[in-house]
Amino acid sequence: MHPRTGRIYLVVKEKSAKPGIYAADAPTVSGEVVTLARIGEVDMSGQSGALINGGAISPDGQRAALSDYAQGYEFVLPAANAPFDSIWKQPMRTVDLGKRKHGESICYRLDGKALLATSERLPTPLIEIVRR
């Protein structure tokens, strides 16, 4: 969910070189049904883990991170005033999340200056990658 707009984003966990990205505005009424619309895709061709299983948006709303079983990926908006939906058209930067037996998650630290990741298999270390 985007921290400023409340817009909801979902990247499909599917065996595809180009998993779909869906979005919708957050419901305004409790219990309201919201239908997500396909707004793009992530090109995962050539990536080793290639099955997206985690994602997050940075606290400032300027970055998005995804993870698969092997590593992480980050997208950055080209300008502070760019619409967030355009982030998915930016070049994807690979982020080495270190040694994980079965990577399953990624998120931003509350201050947005680091990515955090872990694994669902023991041991489950909390990995912190400080951004430059």
N, CA, C and O atoms as a printed pandas DataFrame, in Angstrom:
     atom_number atom_name residue_name chain_id  residue_number  x_coord  y_coord  z_coord
0              1         N          MET        A               1    0.848   -1.168    0.000
1              2        CA          MET        A               1    0.000    0.000    0.000
2              3         C          MET        A               1    0.898    1.237    0.000
3              4         O          MET        A               1    1.860    1.320    0.765
4              5         N          HIS        A               2    0.575    2.184   -0.857
5              6        CA          HIS        A               2    1.367    3.408   -0.924
6              7         C          HIS        A               2    1.111    4.235    0.340
7              8         O          HIS        A               2   -0.042    4.464    0.705
8              9         N          PRO        A               3    2.186    4.688    1.011
9             10        CA          PRO        A               3    2.033    5.358    2.304
10            11         C          PRO        A               3    1.331    6.716    2.248
11            12         O          PRO        A               3    0.798    7.172    3.259
12            13         N          ARG        A               4    1.325    7.355    1.102
13            14        CA          ARG        A               4    0.675    8.671    1.010
14            15         C          ARG        A               4   -0.718    8.603    0.400
15            16         O          ARG        A               4   -1.631    9.291    0.857
16            17         N          THR        A               5   -0.887    7.780   -0.627
17            18        CA          THR        A               5   -2.166    7.746   -1.340
18            19         C          THR        A               5   -3.103    6.650   -0.848
19            20         O          THR        A               5   -4.315    6.732   -1.051
20            21         N          GLY        A               6   -2.549    5.620   -0.200
21            22        CA          GLY        A               6   -3.359    4.484    0.218
22            23         C          GLY        A               6   -3.668    3.523   -0.918
23            24         O          GLY        A               6   -4.369    2.532   -0.715
24            25         N          ARG        A               7   -3.158    3.800   -2.106
25            26        CA          ARG        A               7   -3.393    2.923   -3.262
26            27         C          ARG        A               7   -2.750    1.563   -2.994
27            28         O          ARG        A               7   -1.639    1.480   -2.470
28            29         N          ILE        A               8   -3.456    0.516   -3.358
29            30        CA          ILE        A               8   -3.022   -0.859   -3.115
30            31         C          ILE        A               8   -2.349   -1.417   -4.372
31            32         O          ILE        A               8   -2.855   -1.253   -5.482
32            33         N          TYR        A               9   -1.203   -2.076   -4.184
33            34        CA          TYR        A               9   -0.463   -2.695   -5.294
34            35         C          TYR        A               9   -0.242   -4.161   -4.980
35            36         O          TYR        A               9    0.005   -4.539   -3.835
36            37         N          LEU        A              10   -0.336   -4.982   -6.023
37            38        CA          LEU        A              10   -0.112   -6.414   -5.870
38            39         C          LEU        A              10    0.663   -6.910   -7.083
39            40         O          LEU        A              10    0.266   -6.672   -8.224
40            41         N          VAL        A              11    1.771   -7.600   -6.827
41            42        CA          VAL        A              11    2.519   -8.257   -7.896
42            43         C          VAL        A              11    2.239   -9.744   -7.743
43            44         O          VAL        A              11    2.465  -10.320   -6.679
44            45         N          VAL        A              12    1.753  -10.352   -8.795
45            46        CA          VAL        A              12    1.300  -11.732   -8.743
46            47         C          VAL        A              12    2.469  -12.697   -8.570
47            48         O          VAL        A              12    3.494  -12.579   -9.242
48            49         N          LYS        A              13    2.299  -13.641   -7.669
49            50        CA          LYS        A              13    3.290  -14.706   -7.462
50            51         C          LYS        A              13    2.925  -15.829   -8.427
51            52         O          LYS        A              13    2.088  -16.683   -8.135
52            53         N          GLU        A              14    3.578  -15.801   -9.581
53            54        CA          GLU        A              14    3.273  -16.803  -10.603
54            55         C          GLU        A              14    4.542  -17.171  -11.361
55            56         O          GLU        A              14    5.484  -16.383  -11.444
56            57         N          LYS        A              15    4.551  -18.362  -11.903
57            58        CA          LYS        A              15    5.698  -18.819  -12.691
58            59         C          LYS        A              15    5.584  -18.224  -14.083
59            60         O          LYS        A              15    5.069  -18.841  -15.015
60            61         N          SER        A              16    6.078  -17.021  -14.185
61            62        CA          SER        A              16    6.029  -16.299  -15.445
62            63         C          SER        A              16    7.233  -15.382  -15.502
63            64         O          SER        A              16    7.668  -14.862  -14.474
64            65         N          ALA        A              17    7.776  -15.179  -16.688
65            66        CA          ALA        A              17    8.897  -14.252  -16.838
66            67         C          ALA        A              17    8.428  -12.813  -16.690
67            68         O          ALA        A              17    9.243  -11.903  -16.535
68            69         N          LYS        A              18    7.104  -12.604  -16.738
69            70        CA          LYS        A              18    6.556  -11.254  -16.617
70            71         C          LYS        A              18    5.299  -11.266  -15.745
71            72         O          LYS        A              18    4.186  -11.146  -16.258
72            73         N          PRO        A              19    5.476  -11.411  -14.423
73            74        CA          PRO        A              19    4.301  -11.411  -13.542
74            75         C          PRO        A              19    3.578  -10.069  -13.587
75            76         O          PRO        A              19    4.199   -9.012  -13.702
76            77         N          GLY        A              20    2.255  -10.134  -13.494
77            78        CA          GLY        A              20    1.424   -8.948  -13.574
78            79         C          GLY        A              20    1.468   -8.094  -12.324
79            80         O          GLY        A              20    1.665   -8.590  -11.214
80            81         N          ILE        A              21    1.279   -6.792  -12.529
81            82        CA          ILE        A              21    1.163   -5.820  -11.442
82            83         C          ILE        A              21   -0.267   -5.295  -11.490
83            84         O          ILE        A              21   -0.755   -4.889  -12.545
84            85         N          TYR        A              22   -0.933   -5.306  -10.338
85            86        CA          TYR        A              22   -2.312   -4.854  -10.246
86            87         C          TYR        A              22   -2.405   -3.749   -9.200
87            88         O          TYR        A              22   -1.619   -3.711   -8.253
88            89         N          ALA        A              23   -3.372   -2.852   -9.378
89            90        CA          ALA        A              23   -3.528   -1.745   -8.436
90            91         C          ALA        A              23   -4.991   -1.338   -8.330
91            92         O          ALA        A              23   -5.795   -1.581   -9.230
92            93         N          ALA        A              24   -5.308   -0.714   -7.208
93            94        CA          ALA        A              24   -6.646   -0.153   -6.989
94            95         C          ALA        A              24   -6.554    0.872   -5.870
95            96         O          ALA        A              24   -5.702    0.776   -4.988
96            97         N          ASP        A              25   -7.432    1.839   -5.920
97            98        CA          ASP        A              25   -7.515    2.786   -4.815
98            99         C          ASP        A              25   -8.105    2.061   -3.617
99           100         O          ASP        A              25   -8.944    1.173   -3.772
100          101         N          ALA        A              26   -7.670    2.437   -2.431
101          102        CA          ALA        A              26   -8.159    1.802   -1.207
102          103         C          ALA        A              26   -9.660    2.049   -1.073
103          104         O          ALA        A              26  -10.158    3.094   -1.493
104          105         N          PRO        A              27  -10.380    1.096   -0.491
105          106        CA          PRO        A              27  -11.819    1.298   -0.306
106          107         C          PRO        A              27  -12.089    2.492    0.607
107          108         O          PRO        A              27  -11.329    2.767    1.536
108          109         N          THR        A              28  -13.167    3.184    0.329
109          110        CA          THR        A              28  -13.534    4.339    1.155
110          111         C          THR        A              28  -14.616    3.998    2.168
111          112         O          THR        A              28  -14.867    4.758    3.103
112          113         N          VAL        A              29  -15.252    2.856    1.976
113          114        CA          VAL        A              29  -16.316    2.415    2.869
114          115         C          VAL        A              29  -15.960    1.031    3.390
115          116         O          VAL        A              29  -15.528    0.171    2.622
116          117         N          SER        A              30  -16.137    0.809    4.674
117          118        CA          SER        A              30  -15.855   -0.497    5.267
118          119         C          SER        A              30  -16.659   -1.582    4.555
119          120         O          SER        A              30  -17.866   -1.437    4.359
120          121         N          GLY        A              31  -15.998   -2.652    4.176
121          122        CA          GLY        A              31  -16.648   -3.776    3.510
122          123         C          GLY        A              31  -16.824   -3.600    2.016
123          124         O          GLY        A              31  -17.334   -4.499    1.347
124          125         N          GLU        A              32  -16.412   -2.458    1.478
125          126        CA          GLU        A              32  -16.542   -2.205    0.048
126          127         C          GLU        A              32  -15.650   -3.175   -0.739
127          128         O          GLU        A              32  -14.499   -3.402   -0.366
128          129         N          VAL        A              33  -16.177   -3.737   -1.813
129          130        CA          VAL        A              33  -15.409   -4.621   -2.677
130          131         C          VAL        A              33  -14.643   -3.756   -3.678
131          132         O          VAL        A              33  -15.214   -2.882   -4.329
132          133         N          VAL        A              34  -13.354   -4.015   -3.785
133          134        CA          VAL        A              34  -12.499   -3.259   -4.695
134          135         C          VAL        A              34  -11.903   -4.232   -5.702
135          136         O          VAL        A              34  -11.400   -5.291   -5.325
136          137         N          THR        A              35  -11.957   -3.879   -6.965
137          138        CA          THR        A              35  -11.382   -4.704   -8.018
138          139         C          THR        A              35  -10.078   -4.081   -8.473
139          140         O          THR        A              35  -10.036   -2.911   -8.854
140          141         N          LEU        A              36   -9.023   -4.863   -8.430
141          142        CA          LEU        A              36   -7.722   -4.374   -8.879
142          143         C          LEU        A              36   -7.647   -4.451  -10.400
143          144         O          LEU        A              36   -8.194   -5.369  -11.011
144          145         N          ALA        A              37   -6.967   -3.482  -11.005
145          146        CA          ALA        A              37   -6.777   -3.457  -12.454
146          147         C          ALA        A              37   -5.318   -3.732  -12.779
147          148         O          ALA        A              37   -4.421   -3.296  -12.057
148          149         N          ARG        A              38   -5.085   -4.448  -13.852
149          150        CA          ARG        A              38   -3.710   -4.723  -14.282
150          151         C          ARG        A              38   -3.118   -3.427  -14.827
151          152         O          ARG        A              38   -3.672   -2.819  -15.744
152          153         N          ILE        A              39   -1.976   -3.006  -14.250
153          154        CA          ILE        A              39   -1.339   -1.762  -14.693
154          155         C          ILE        A              39    0.022   -2.001  -15.338
155          156         O          ILE        A              39    0.655   -1.056  -15.810
156          157         N          GLY        A              40    0.476   -3.244  -15.365
157          158        CA          GLY        A              40    1.769   -3.524  -15.976
158          159         C          GLY        A              40    2.280   -4.892  -15.609
159          160         O          GLY        A              40    1.533   -5.767  -15.169
160          161         N          GLU        A              41    3.580   -5.056  -15.803
161          162        CA          GLU        A              41    4.228   -6.318  -15.493
162          163         C          GLU        A              41    5.682   -6.054  -15.131
163          164         O          GLU        A              41    6.248   -5.015  -15.470
164          165         N          VAL        A              42    6.272   -7.021  -14.434
165          166        CA          VAL        A              42    7.681   -6.941  -14.071
166          167         C          VAL        A              42    8.425   -7.942  -14.941
167          168         O          VAL        A              42    8.057   -9.115  -14.999
168          169         N          ASP        A              43    9.472   -7.479  -15.616
169          170        CA          ASP        A              43   10.242   -8.381  -16.474
170          171         C          ASP        A              43   11.278   -9.116  -15.629
171          172         O          ASP        A              43   12.299   -8.542  -15.251
172          173         N          MET        A              44   11.015  -10.375  -15.338
173          174        CA          MET        A              44   11.887  -11.202  -14.511
174          175         C          MET        A              44   12.725  -12.165  -15.345
175          176         O          MET        A              44   13.400  -13.027  -14.782
176          177         N          SER        A              45   12.700  -12.041  -16.684
177          178        CA          SER        A              45   13.486  -12.959  -17.496
178          179         C          SER        A              45   14.962  -12.863  -17.144
179          180         O          SER        A              45   15.521  -11.774  -17.011
180          181         N          GLY        A              46   15.560  -14.002  -17.001
181          182        CA          GLY        A              46   16.978  -14.071  -16.673
182          183         C          GLY        A              46   17.284  -14.012  -15.186
183          184         O          GLY        A              46   18.451  -14.104  -14.806
184          185         N          GLN        A              47   16.286  -13.865  -14.335
185          186        CA          GLN        A              47   16.521  -13.824  -12.888
186          187         C          GLN        A              47   16.449  -15.241  -12.328
187          188         O          GLN        A              47   15.604  -16.033  -12.743
188          189         N          SER        A              48   17.321  -15.553  -11.402
189          190        CA          SER        A              48   17.446  -16.930  -10.907
190          191         C          SER        A              48   16.270  -17.409  -10.072
191          192         O          SER        A              48   15.845  -18.553  -10.229
192          193         N          GLY        A              49   15.739  -16.590   -9.205
193          194        CA          GLY        A              49   14.654  -17.020   -8.330
194          195         C          GLY        A              49   13.292  -16.793   -8.947
195          196         O          GLY        A              49   12.353  -17.541   -8.674
196          197         N          ALA        A              50   13.174  -15.793   -9.756
197          198        CA          ALA        A              50   12.066  -15.390  -10.625
198          199         C          ALA        A              50   10.630  -15.561  -10.156
199          200         O          ALA        A              50    9.728  -15.210  -10.917
200          201         N          LEU        A              51   10.352  -16.062   -8.984
201          202        CA          LEU        A              51    8.975  -16.177   -8.492
202          203         C          LEU        A              51    8.808  -15.151   -7.379
203          204         O          LEU        A              51    9.254  -15.380   -6.255
204          205         N          ILE        A              52    8.174  -14.033   -7.677
205          206        CA          ILE        A              52    8.033  -12.942   -6.712
206          207         C          ILE        A              52    7.255  -13.431   -5.490
207          208         O          ILE        A              52    6.173  -14.002   -5.619
208          209         N          ASN        A              53    7.819  -13.199   -4.304
209          210        CA          ASN        A              53    7.157  -13.661   -3.080
210          211         C          ASN        A              53    7.153  -12.622   -1.966
211          212         O          ASN        A              53    6.739  -12.922   -0.847
212          213         N          GLY        A              54    7.601  -11.422   -2.250
213          214        CA          GLY        A              54    7.569  -10.361   -1.250
214          215         C          GLY        A              54    7.650   -9.015   -1.922
215          216         O          GLY        A              54    8.194   -8.889   -3.019
216          217         N          GLY        A              55    7.110   -8.012   -1.268
217          218        CA          GLY        A              55    7.178   -6.676   -1.831
218          219         C          GLY        A              55    6.841   -5.622   -0.799
219          220         O          GLY        A              55    6.155   -5.886    0.189
220          221         N          ALA        A              56    7.340   -4.416   -1.049
221          222        CA          ALA        A              56    7.080   -3.302   -0.137
222          223         C          ALA        A              56    7.298   -1.987   -0.874
223          224         O          ALA        A              56    7.990   -1.927   -1.890
224          225         N          ILE        A              57    6.691   -0.943   -0.335
225          226        CA          ILE        A              57    6.899    0.417   -0.823
226          227         C          ILE        A              57    7.575    1.181    0.297
227          228         O          ILE        A              57    7.196    1.049    1.461
228          229         N          SER        A              58    8.578    1.984   -0.049
229          230        CA          SER        A              58    9.328    2.732    0.962
230          231         C          SER        A              58    8.429    3.740    1.679
231          232         O          SER        A              58    7.430    4.189    1.117
232          233         N          PRO        A              59    8.778    4.094    2.912
233          234        CA          PRO        A              59    7.962    5.043    3.678
234          235         C          PRO        A              59    7.762    6.397    3.001
235          236         O          PRO        A              59    6.746    7.053    3.230
236          237         N          ASP        A              60    8.719    6.828    2.165
237          238        CA          ASP        A              60    8.556    8.106    1.467
238          239         C          ASP        A              60    7.808    7.957    0.138
239          240         O          ASP        A              60    7.541    8.952   -0.536
240          241         N          GLY        A              61    7.466    6.714   -0.242
241          242        CA          GLY        A              61    6.710    6.466   -1.459
242          243         C          GLY        A              61    7.491    6.654   -2.741
243          244         O          GLY        A              61    6.891    6.790   -3.807
244          245         N          GLN        A              62    8.826    6.666   -2.669
245          246        CA          GLN        A              62    9.663    6.903   -3.846
246          247         C          GLN        A              62   10.345    5.644   -4.380
247          248         O          GLN        A              62   10.965    5.677   -5.443
248          249         N          ARG        A              63   10.231    4.533   -3.648
249          250        CA          ARG        A              63   10.886    3.284   -4.034
250          251         C          ARG        A              63    9.934    2.111   -3.810
251          252         O          ARG        A              63    9.015    2.169   -2.993
252          253         N          ALA        A              64   10.191    1.050   -4.565
253          254        CA          ALA        A              64    9.455   -0.199   -4.366
254          255         C          ALA        A              64   10.468   -1.328   -4.401
255          256         O          ALA        A              64   11.397   -1.312   -5.209
256          257         N          ALA        A              65   10.292   -2.301   -3.533
257          258        CA          ALA        A              65   11.183   -3.461   -3.476
258          259         C          ALA        A              65   10.371   -4.730   -3.682
259          260         O          ALA        A              65    9.244   -4.847   -3.199
260          261         N          LEU        A              66   10.950   -5.665   -4.396
261          262        CA          LEU        A              66   10.365   -6.990   -4.585
262          263         C          LEU        A              66   11.434   -8.008   -4.232
263          264         O          LEU        A              66   12.625   -7.701   -4.268
264          265         N          SER        A              67   11.013   -9.218   -3.891
265          266        CA          SER        A              67   11.980  -10.289   -3.656
266          267         C          SER        A              67   11.469  -11.571   -4.273
267          268         O          SER        A              67   10.270  -11.761   -4.474
268          269         N          ASP        A              68   12.418  -12.446   -4.570
269          270        CA          ASP        A              68   12.099  -13.806   -4.974
270          271         C          ASP        A              68   12.896  -14.723   -4.051
271          272         O          ASP        A              68   13.432  -14.261   -3.043
272          273         N          TYR        A              69   12.983  -15.994   -4.369
273          274        CA          TYR        A              69   13.672  -16.915   -3.477
274          275         C          TYR        A              69   15.170  -16.647   -3.381
275          276         O          TYR        A              69   15.801  -17.042   -2.401
276          277         N          ALA        A              70   15.748  -15.986   -4.375
277          278        CA          ALA        A              70   17.196  -15.814   -4.426
278          279         C          ALA        A              70   17.694  -14.423   -4.056
279          280         O          ALA        A              70   18.740  -14.304   -3.417
280          281         N          GLN        A              71   16.980  -13.374   -4.436
281          282        CA          GLN        A              71   17.497  -12.025   -4.241
282          283         C          GLN        A              71   16.376  -10.999   -4.190
283          284         O          GLN        A              71   15.195  -11.342   -4.237
284          285         N          GLY        A              72   16.768   -9.735   -4.095
285          286        CA          GLY        A              72   15.821   -8.639   -4.073
286          287         C          GLY        A              72   15.985   -7.752   -5.286
287          288         O          GLY        A              72   16.966   -7.851   -6.023
288          289         N          TYR        A              73   15.008   -6.883   -5.481
289          290        CA          TYR        A              73   15.006   -5.953   -6.613
290          291         C          TYR        A              73   14.418   -4.646   -6.114
291          292         O          TYR        A              73   13.537   -4.632   -5.254
292          293         N          GLU        A              74   14.916   -3.549   -6.664
293          294        CA          GLU        A              74   14.384   -2.262   -6.242
294          295         C          GLU        A              74   14.146   -1.371   -7.456
295          296         O          GLU        A              74   14.926   -1.364   -8.408
296          297         N          PHE        A              75   13.059   -0.628   -7.399
297          298        CA          PHE        A              75   12.685    0.350   -8.409
298          299         C          PHE        A              75   12.674    1.710   -7.725
299          300         O          PHE        A              75   12.300    1.820   -6.557
300          301         N          VAL        A              76   13.086    2.747   -8.454
301          302        CA          VAL        A              76   13.134    4.100   -7.896
302          303         C          VAL        A              76   12.431    5.047   -8.859
303          304         O          VAL        A              76   12.676    5.002  -10.064
304          305         N          LEU        A              77   11.558    5.906   -8.330
305          306        CA          LEU        A              77   10.913    6.905   -9.178
306          307         C          LEU        A              77   11.962    7.867   -9.726
307          308         O          LEU        A              77   12.913    8.201   -9.019
308          309         N          PRO        A              78   11.811    8.317  -10.963
309          310        CA          PRO        A              78   12.802    9.214  -11.551
310          311         C          PRO        A              78   12.766   10.629  -10.972
311          312         O          PRO        A              78   13.768   11.343  -11.018
312          313         N          ALA        A              79   11.627   11.033  -10.431
313          314        CA          ALA        A              79   11.486   12.373   -9.845
314          315         C          ALA        A              79   10.472   12.299   -8.711
315          316         O          ALA        A              79    9.570   11.461   -8.725
316          317         N          ALA        A              80   10.625   13.179   -7.734
317          318        CA          ALA        A              80    9.747   13.171   -6.552
318          319         C          ALA        A              80    8.282   13.376   -6.919
319          320         O          ALA        A              80    7.400   12.878   -6.219
320          321         N          ASN        A              81    8.004   14.100   -8.001
321          322        CA          ASN        A              81    6.613   14.369   -8.367
322          323         C          ASN        A              81    6.065   13.402   -9.424
323          324         O          ASN        A              81    4.948   13.589   -9.907
324          325         N          ALA        A              82    6.830   12.383   -9.784
325          326        CA          ALA        A              82    6.375   11.393  -10.774
326          327         C          ALA        A              82    5.257   10.546  -10.176
327          328         O          ALA        A              82    5.300   10.220   -8.989
328          329         N          PRO        A              83    4.255   10.183  -10.981
329          330        CA          PRO        A              83    3.189    9.319  -10.458
330          331         C          PRO        A              83    3.766    7.946  -10.089
331          332         O          PRO        A              83    4.582    7.387  -10.822
332          333         N          PHE        A              84    3.331    7.417   -8.950
333          334        CA          PHE        A              84    3.914    6.159   -8.471
334          335         C          PHE        A              84    3.723    5.012   -9.460
335          336         O          PHE        A              84    4.602    4.158   -9.571
336          337         N          ASP        A              85    2.605    4.967  -10.181
337          338        CA          ASP        A              85    2.385    3.867  -11.129
338          339         C          ASP        A              85    3.502    3.774  -12.166
339          340         O          ASP        A              85    3.716    2.708  -12.743
340          341         N          SER        A              86    4.215    4.872  -12.411
341          342        CA          SER        A              86    5.307    4.857  -13.389
342          343         C          SER        A              86    6.572    4.174  -12.864
343          344         O          SER        A              86    7.509    3.940  -13.627
344          345         N          ILE        A              87    6.603    3.855  -11.576
345          346        CA          ILE        A              87    7.798    3.224  -10.995
346          347         C          ILE        A              87    8.099    1.883  -11.663
347          348         O          ILE        A              87    9.260    1.491  -11.780
348          349         N          TRP        A              88    7.061    1.188  -12.096
349          350        CA          TRP        A              88    7.236   -0.150  -12.673
350          351         C          TRP        A              88    7.872   -0.110  -14.052
351          352         O          TRP        A              88    8.266   -1.150  -14.580
352          353         N          LYS        A              89    7.979    1.076  -14.645
353          354        CA          LYS        A              89    8.632    1.229  -15.951
354          355         C          LYS        A              89   10.101    1.621  -15.805
355          356         O          LYS        A              89   10.812    1.754  -16.802
356          357         N          GLN        A              90   10.552    1.805  -14.575
357          358        CA          GLN        A              90   11.942    2.180  -14.314
358          359         C          GLN        A              90   12.830    0.937  -14.340
359          360         O          GLN        A              90   12.340   -0.178  -14.160
360          361         N          PRO        A              91   14.135    1.122  -14.564
361          362        CA          PRO        A              91   15.033   -0.040  -14.537
362          363         C          PRO        A              91   15.031   -0.696  -13.155
363          364         O          PRO        A              91   15.037   -0.013  -12.131
364          365         N          MET        A              92   15.023   -2.001  -13.143
365          366        CA          MET        A              92   15.027   -2.769  -11.900
366          367         C          MET        A              92   16.476   -2.986  -11.474
367          368         O          MET        A              92   17.290   -3.479  -12.255
368          369         N          ARG        A              93   16.793   -2.618  -10.238
369          370        CA          ARG        A              93   18.142   -2.811   -9.708
370          371         C          ARG        A              93   18.140   -4.065   -8.836
371          372         O          ARG        A              93   17.282   -4.212   -7.965
372          373         N          THR        A              94   19.086   -4.962   -9.061
373          374        CA          THR        A              94   19.203   -6.167   -8.239
374          375         C          THR        A              94   19.829   -5.810   -6.903
375          376         O          THR        A              94   20.787   -5.039   -6.843
376          377         N          VAL        A              95   19.283   -6.374   -5.831
377          378        CA          VAL        A              95   19.791   -6.149   -4.479
378          379         C          VAL        A              95   20.199   -7.505   -3.904
379          380         O          VAL        A              95   19.367   -8.404   -3.778
380          381         N          ASP        A              96   21.470   -7.651   -3.556
381          382        CA          ASP        A              96   21.956   -8.894   -2.947
382          383         C          ASP        A              96   21.458   -8.944   -1.509
383          384         O          ASP        A              96   21.842   -8.114   -0.684
384          385         N          LEU        A              97   20.608   -9.911   -1.213
385          386        CA          LEU        A              97   20.047  -10.044    0.134
386          387         C          LEU        A              97   20.823  -11.041    0.987
387          388         O          LEU        A              97   20.362  -11.426    2.062
388          389         N          GLY        A              98   21.977  -11.453    0.526
389          390        CA          GLY        A              98   22.794  -12.356    1.324
390          391         C          GLY        A              98   22.299  -13.789    1.244
391          392         O          GLY        A              98   21.445  -14.132    0.427
392          393         N          LYS        A              99   22.866  -14.622    2.123
393          394        CA          LYS        A              99   22.558  -16.050    2.113
394          395         C          LYS        A              99   21.251  -16.304    2.847
395          396         O          LYS        A              99   21.141  -16.072    4.051
396          397         N          ARG        A             100   20.268  -16.781    2.104
397          398        CA          ARG        A             100   18.970  -17.167    2.667
398          399         C          ARG        A             100   18.634  -18.542    2.102
399          400         O          ARG        A             100   18.825  -18.786    0.910
400          401         N          LYS        A             101   18.140  -19.433    2.938
401          402        CA          LYS        A             101   17.830  -20.783    2.461
402          403         C          LYS        A             101   16.579  -20.811    1.590
403          404         O          LYS        A             101   16.492  -21.609    0.657
404          405         N          HIS        A             102   15.634  -19.966    1.879
405          406        CA          HIS        A             102   14.373  -19.959    1.128
406          407         C          HIS        A             102   13.751  -18.569    1.318
407          408         O          HIS        A             102   12.761  -18.416    2.034
408          409         N          GLY        A             103   14.342  -17.564    0.669
409          410        CA          GLY        A             103   13.896  -16.191    0.848
410          411         C          GLY        A             103   12.413  -16.026    0.606
411          412         O          GLY        A             103   11.883  -16.534   -0.381
412          413         N          GLU        A             104   11.741  -15.323    1.493
413          414        CA          GLU        A             104   10.293  -15.170    1.384
414          415         C          GLU        A             104    9.784  -13.776    1.687
415          416         O          GLU        A             104    8.578  -13.552    1.588
416          417         N          SER        A             105   10.620  -12.839    2.046
417          418        CA          SER        A             105   10.048  -11.539    2.407
418          419         C          SER        A             105   11.057  -10.416    2.220
419          420         O          SER        A             105   12.270  -10.627    2.197
420          421         N          ILE        A             106   10.503   -9.208    2.086
421          422        CA          ILE        A             106   11.326   -8.011    2.008
422          423         C          ILE        A             106   10.462   -6.844    2.480
423          424         O          ILE        A             106    9.258   -6.805    2.224
424          425         N          CYS        A             107   11.082   -5.908    3.162
425          426        CA          CYS        A             107   10.384   -4.690    3.564
426          427         C          CYS        A             107   11.414   -3.595    3.794
427          428         O          CYS        A             107   12.618   -3.851    3.827
428          429         N          TYR        A             108   10.928   -2.386    3.949
429          430        CA          TYR        A             108   11.806   -1.261    4.258
430          431         C          TYR        A             108   11.832   -1.039    5.758
431          432         O          TYR        A             108   10.827   -1.210    6.447
432          433         N          ARG        A             109   13.002   -0.654    6.249
433          434        CA          ARG        A             109   13.102   -0.222    7.632
434          435         C          ARG        A             109   12.247    1.037    7.767
435          436         O          ARG        A             109   12.056    1.751    6.783
436          437         N          LEU        A             110   11.742    1.317    8.936
437          438        CA          LEU        A             110   10.822    2.431    9.158
438          439         C          LEU        A             110   11.372    3.768    8.656
439          440         O          LEU        A             110   10.606    4.609    8.185
440          441         N          ASP        A             111   12.683    3.974    8.749
441          442        CA          ASP        A             111   13.265    5.230    8.273
442          443         C          ASP        A             111   13.536    5.195    6.765
443          444         O          ASP        A             111   13.963    6.200    6.197
444          445         N          GLY        A             112   13.292    4.050    6.105
445          446        CA          GLY        A             112   13.464    3.912    4.673
446          447         C          GLY        A             112   14.898    3.809    4.192
447          448         O          GLY        A             112   15.143    3.762    2.987
448          449         N          LYS        A             113   15.852    3.773    5.115
449          450        CA          LYS        A             113   17.263    3.769    4.720
450          451         C          LYS        A             113   17.857    2.378    4.567
451          452         O          LYS        A             113   19.044    2.238    4.273
452          453         N          ALA        A             114   17.049    1.357    4.762
453          454        CA          ALA        A             114   17.538   -0.019    4.632
454          455         C          ALA        A             114   16.399   -0.933    4.217
455          456         O          ALA        A             114   15.227   -0.657    4.471
456          457         N          LEU        A             115   16.775   -2.027    3.574
457          458        CA          LEU        A             115   15.844   -3.100    3.268
458          459         C          LEU        A             115   16.076   -4.219    4.279
459          460         O          LEU        A             115   17.211   -4.469    4.685
460          461         N          LEU        A             116   15.012   -4.882    4.677
461          462        CA          LEU        A             116   15.085   -6.012    5.603
462          463         C          LEU        A             116   14.518   -7.231    4.887
463          464         O          LEU        A             116   13.528   -7.136    4.162
464          465         N          ALA        A             117   15.156   -8.373    5.101
465          466        CA          ALA        A             117   14.697   -9.604    4.462
466          467         C          ALA        A             117   14.962  -10.779    5.394
467          468         O          ALA        A             117   15.803  -10.705    6.289
468          469         N          THR        A             118   14.232  -11.857    5.168
469          470        CA          THR        A             118   14.461  -13.075    5.932
470          471         C          THR        A             118   14.062  -14.280    5.078
471          472         O          THR        A             118   13.768  -14.150    3.890
472          473         N          SER        A             119   14.060  -15.440    5.706
473          474        CA          SER        A             119   13.781  -16.696    5.041
474          475         C          SER        A             119   12.710  -17.441    5.822
475          476         O          SER        A             119   12.500  -17.178    7.006
476          477         N          GLU        A             120   12.035  -18.367    5.159
477          478        CA          GLU        A             120   11.048  -19.162    5.902
478          479         C          GLU        A             120   11.631  -20.478    6.394
479          480         O          GLU        A             120   10.947  -21.230    7.088
480          481         N          ARG        A             121   12.881  -20.772    6.049
481          482        CA          ARG        A             121   13.524  -22.001    6.527
482          483         C          ARG        A             121   14.594  -21.661    7.552
483          484         O          ARG        A             121   15.244  -20.619    7.464
484          485         N          LEU        A             122   14.772  -22.545    8.519
485          486        CA          LEU        A             122   15.767  -22.325    9.568
486          487         C          LEU        A             122   17.177  -22.454    9.007
487          488         O          LEU        A             122   17.407  -23.319    8.161
488          489         N          PRO        A             123   18.102  -21.656    9.425
489          490        CA          PRO        A             123   17.901  -20.528   10.322
490          491         C          PRO        A             123   17.229  -19.376    9.571
491          492         O          PRO        A             123   17.324  -19.280    8.348
492          493         N          THR        A             124   16.560  -18.517   10.310
493          494        CA          THR        A             124   15.850  -17.401    9.707
494          495         C          THR        A             124   16.473  -16.080   10.158
495          496         O          THR        A             124   15.897  -15.362   10.976
496          497         N          PRO        A             125   17.639  -15.769    9.625
497          498        CA          PRO        A             125   18.296  -14.531   10.034
498          499         C          PRO        A             125   17.534  -13.313    9.484
499          500         O          PRO        A             125   16.906  -13.387    8.428
500          501         N          LEU        A             126   17.600  -12.218   10.205
501          502        CA          LEU        A             126   17.062  -10.971    9.702
502          503         C          LEU        A             126   18.223  -10.260    9.021
503          504         O          LEU        A             126   19.213   -9.911    9.664
504          505         N          ILE        A             127   18.095  -10.054    7.737
505          506        CA          ILE        A             127   19.161   -9.459    6.948
506          507         C          ILE        A             127   18.832   -7.985    6.722
507          508         O          ILE        A             127   17.718   -7.649    6.321
508          509         N          GLU        A             128   19.796   -7.116    6.978
509          510        CA          GLU        A             128   19.602   -5.684    6.782
510          511         C          GLU        A             128   20.567   -5.205    5.709
511          512         O          GLU        A             128   21.780   -5.380    5.830
512          513         N          ILE        A             129   20.023   -4.602    4.659
513          514        CA          ILE        A             129   20.825   -4.055    3.572
514          515         C          ILE        A             129   20.648   -2.536    3.599
515          516         O          ILE        A             129   19.593   -2.027    3.223
516          517         N          VAL        A             130   21.662   -1.826    4.035
517          518        CA          VAL        A             130   21.584   -0.371    4.107
518          519         C          VAL        A             130   21.739    0.181    2.703
519          520         O          VAL        A             130   22.680   -0.163    1.988
520          521         N          ARG        A             131   20.796    1.049    2.310
521          522        CA          ARG        A             131   20.825    1.654    0.970
522          523         C          ARG        A             131   21.805    2.802    0.922
523          524         O          ARG        A             131   22.048    3.476    1.924
524          525         N          ARG        A             132   22.366    3.017   -0.253
525          526        CA          ARG        A             132   23.241    4.178   -0.465
526          527         C          ARG        A             132   22.448    5.317   -1.010
527          528         O          ARG        A             132   23.000    6.390   -1.259
